[in-house]
Amino acid sequence: MRVMVAGGSGVLGSRVAQALVHAGHDVYGTTRGREKLAIVENTGARGLIMDALDPASVAQALDGASFDVIVHELTNLAEFDFAGNARLRIEGTANLVDAALARGVRSMVAQSISWAYRPGSEPAAEDEPFARPNSEPAFGSVEELEASVARMPYGVVLRYGLLYGPGTWYDTDGALTRAAREGTVDASTAWTSFVHVDDAVAATVQALTWPSGPVNVVDDDPVHVDEWGPLFARACGYAAAPRVSARSAGRAADNTLARSRGWTPEHPTWRTTLAGQD
C-alpha cells in the first residue's frame, strides 16, 4: 500500500514509517520543517514538508501521491506543549481528514490515548464513555480527534497506553526519567496502562487492515501510580521515597480487542523494561 505517515519525524511516527517500509509498503513521511527531513528519509520513507495546521500545506502534501491510507501520528509534545498538542489534535486532524476525503483517500489510522475513560474499578473496554466531570469533557481534544477520524469511510483509532521505551519521556535520559532521578514522579492519571513503543508500532502496522473503530493498545499489567512511581524512581537511582502525584484518577484500559485482532505485546508488563531495567 501507499501510506502517508503524518508526523513521520516523531518518536513514534519515525518508527512506524520504518516498520511500514520493512513490511514492503510505499511510505511517505511528513515533517513540519526541512531540518527534520533527514529523520524521515533515514527510515527509508520519502519525506514531505507539511504543516498540519495549514489546510493549504496539508492539501499540497496529499497532492504529491495517491495514498491508500494515512497514518496520523501528529503530536506537539517535545517541549510539553499540551495546549499546542490539543490544537493539533483538533485542527490538524480536521485538516488531514478534509484533505483526505477531498482526494478520495478512504482509510486512516490515528493516534489517540487510553486514559480518557471515566473512572471505574475495572479496566475499560472501548465502549466505555470518556470522563466528563461536571458534564464537561475532561479530554475534549481527544474526543474531537476521534470524531474527525470517524468521518473517514474506514477509520481506526488506536488508544495507546502511556508510551515508554527508546525516545520517550521514560527513556534512560527522558524528561520524566530525569525528574524521577530527583525524586519526583508526576502522572497524568493515577491509574496507568503502559505500552512499550515497539508494541505500539507493531499494533499500528497491523491496524492498516483492522476494521474501523477505537482499539486500546496497552500492555497486560495496569497499575496505580502509587505502585509504579516508587519502583520507577528506584530504577532511576532515587533510593528514598519519591514525591508521587497524579492530576486525576483516570482508569486502566483493557486490551482484549487488540489481542483478538492478532496483536500480542512483546512487552506484556512495564516492570521489566521501564527506565531501562533489565
GIURJO-V96032 format. One record per backbone hydrogen bond with DSSP energy under -0.5 kcal/mol. NH is the residue of the N-H (numbers start at 1). CO is the residue of the C=O. E is the energy in kcal/mol with one decimal. If there is no record, write none. Layout:
<<NH:CO:E> <NH:CO:E>>
This chain:
<<3:1:-0.7> <3:26:-2.8> <4:69:-2.0> <5:3:-0.5> <5:28:-3.2> <6:4:-0.8> <6:71:-2.5> <7:5:-0.5> <8:5:-0.8> <8:30:-1.7> <9:30:-0.7> <10:7:-1.4> <14:10:-2.4> <15:11:-0.7> <16:12:-2.6> <17:13:-2.6> <18:14:-2.1> <19:15:-2.3> <20:16:-2.5> <21:17:-2.2> <22:18:-2.4> <23:19:-1.4> <24:21:-1.7> <25:20:-2.3> <26:1:-2.4> <27:25:-0.8> <28:3:-2.8> <29:46:-2.9> <30:5:-2.5> <31:48:-2.0> <36:33:-1.5> <37:34:-1.6> <39:36:-0.5> <40:36:-1.3> <41:37:-2.8> <42:38:-2.2> <43:40:-1.5> <44:41:-1.4> <45:40:-1.0> <46:27:-2.4> <48:29:-2.4> <50:31:-2.2> <50:48:-0.5> <52:50:-0.7> <54:51:-2.2> <55:53:-0.6> <57:54:-0.5> <58:54:-2.2> <59:55:-2.5> <60:56:-2.3> <61:57:-2.1> <62:58:-2.2> <63:59:-1.5> <64:61:-1.0> <65:62:-1.0> <67:65:-1.0> <68:2:-2.6> <69:2:-1.4> <70:107:-1.9> <71:4:-3.6> <72:70:-0.6> <72:109:-3.4> <73:6:-2.8> <73:71:-0.9> <80:77:-1.9> <82:80:-1.6> <85:81:-2.2> <86:82:-2.2> <87:83:-2.1> <88:84:-2.0> <89:85:-2.3> <90:86:-2.0> <91:87:-2.6> <92:87:-0.9> <93:88:-1.1> <94:90:-1.7> <95:91:-2.6> <96:92:-2.2> <97:93:-2.7> <98:94:-2.8> <99:95:-2.3> <100:96:-2.2> <101:97:-2.8> <102:98:-2.0> <103:99:-0.9> <103:100:-0.8> <104:101:-1.2> <105:100:-2.5> <107:68:-0.7> <108:154:-1.9> <109:70:-2.5> <110:156:-2.8> <111:72:-2.1> <112:158:-2.9> <114:160:-1.9> <118:129:-2.3> <124:252:-2.7> <128:125:-1.8> <131:116:-3.2> <135:132:-1.6> <136:133:-2.0> <138:131:-2.1> <139:131:-0.5> <140:137:-0.6> <142:139:-0.5> <143:139:-1.9> <144:140:-2.2> <145:141:-2.2> <146:142:-2.5> <147:143:-2.1> <148:144:-2.2> <149:145:-2.3> <150:146:-1.8> <151:148:-1.6> <152:149:-1.8> <154:106:-2.2> <156:108:-2.7> <157:213:-1.7> <158:110:-3.1> <158:156:-0.6> <159:157:-0.8> <159:215:-2.9> <160:112:-1.4> <160:158:-1.6> <161:217:-2.2> <162:193:-2.8> <163:161:-0.6> <164:195:-1.5> <168:165:-1.9> <171:168:-1.7> <174:171:-2.0> <176:169:-1.1> <177:169:-1.4> <178:174:-2.5> <179:175:-1.8> <180:176:-1.9> <181:177:-2.0> <182:178:-0.8> <182:179:-0.8> <183:180:-1.5> <184:179:-2.1> <185:243:-3.0> <187:245:-2.6> <190:248:-2.4> <191:249:-2.4> <192:223:-3.0> <194:192:-0.5> <195:162:-2.0> <197:164:-2.5> <199:196:-0.6> <200:196:-2.1> <201:197:-2.1> <202:198:-2.1> <203:199:-2.2> <204:200:-2.0> <205:201:-2.2> <206:202:-2.1> <207:203:-2.1> <208:205:-1.1> <209:206:-1.8> <210:207:-1.3> <213:155:-2.8> <215:157:-2.5> <217:159:-2.3> <218:216:-0.6> <219:194:-3.0> <220:268:-2.0> <223:192:-2.6> <225:190:-2.5> <227:224:-2.0> <228:224:-2.3> <229:225:-2.5> <231:227:-1.2> <232:228:-2.8> <233:229:-2.6> <234:230:-2.3> <235:231:-2.2> <236:232:-1.5> <237:234:-1.4> <238:233:-2.7> <239:237:-0.8> <243:183:-3.5> <244:242:-0.7> <245:185:-2.2> <247:187:-1.6> <248:188:-0.6> <254:124:-2.8> <259:255:-2.2> <260:256:-2.1> <261:257:-0.9> <261:258:-0.8> <262:259:-1.7> <263:258:-2.0> <272:269:-0.6> <273:270:-0.7> <274:270:-2.3> <275:170:-0.6> <276:273:-2.0> <277:274:-0.8>>
